[in-house]
Amino acid sequence: MQKKYFIFDIGNVLVDFDFQVLLQQIAVDSGTPVEPPTERDLEMHHAVEEGVISDQAFVDYLNEAKGLSWTVDTLIGVWQKMFTINETGRKLFLDSIARGLPVYTLSNIAEHHIEAIERNWPGFFDGATGLFLSYQVGSRKPNAAIYRHLLDDLGVKGEQCLFLDDLAKNVDAARAAGIHALQFIRENYAAIHEEVDAFFGYRYV
């Protein structure tokens, strides 16, 4: 029997986040109205998540673009306020670890996000077999390269993996790589439990 692997996205799967908290904090600290992110903001956000720029370079950009005087520690603190536990995803994660499954993450994420999670909940990722993080891999979902990296690094076929992600485009890209993938949204929670039970061959409670 082939070994099976459980792969979790982090944002909106293991932890939820409210991006408005960041926008509101920028407005308060800069003395300007709350504004949606610009295209350049999103480009820089993607760049820090791909490891193209450092957390410090990202903060330098925010300071110049938004009239702030933040440090990396300030940014981490804001993200600490933004994150909350997703109880359903977290339980699946911990249950899977307890059952001895190979459990990994595959997430678009920057180093300051990981630091914020660890400060909120020390040891949050303890027990996971490994973490695939975009800022370390150098690629973001839904780019096919990040899925190839996952499969190549594990030395497995896509059919051996079950992947949960909240975004349909990331799920579609995973499926294109041959990975069993499910969209992790509240409306799908019951179906997800059934799919997980069927894939791994025992019941989660």
LINKAZI-V749987 format. One record per run of one state. SS is the DSSP state (a for helix, b for strand, c for the rest). FROM is the first residue (numbers start at 0). TO is the last residue. If there is no record, write none. Layout:
# LINKAZI-V749987
ss->SS from->FROM to->TO
ss->SS from->FROM to->TO
This chain:
# LINKAZI-V749987
ss->c from->0 to->3
ss->b from->4 to->7
ss->c from->8 to->9
ss->b from->10 to->10
ss->c from->11 to->13
ss->b from->14 to->16
ss->c from->17 to->17
ss->a from->18 to->29
ss->c from->30 to->37
ss->a from->38 to->48
ss->c from->49 to->53
ss->a from->54 to->65
ss->c from->66 to->70
ss->a from->71 to->81
ss->b from->82 to->84
ss->c from->85 to->85
ss->a from->86 to->97
ss->c from->98 to->100
ss->b from->101 to->106
ss->c from->107 to->109
ss->a from->110 to->119
ss->c from->120 to->128
ss->b from->129 to->132
ss->a from->133 to->136
ss->c from->137 to->142
ss->a from->143 to->153
ss->c from->154 to->156
ss->a from->157 to->159
ss->b from->160 to->164
ss->c from->165 to->166
ss->a from->167 to->175
ss->c from->176 to->178
ss->b from->179 to->182
ss->c from->183 to->184
ss->a from->185 to->199
ss->c from->200 to->204
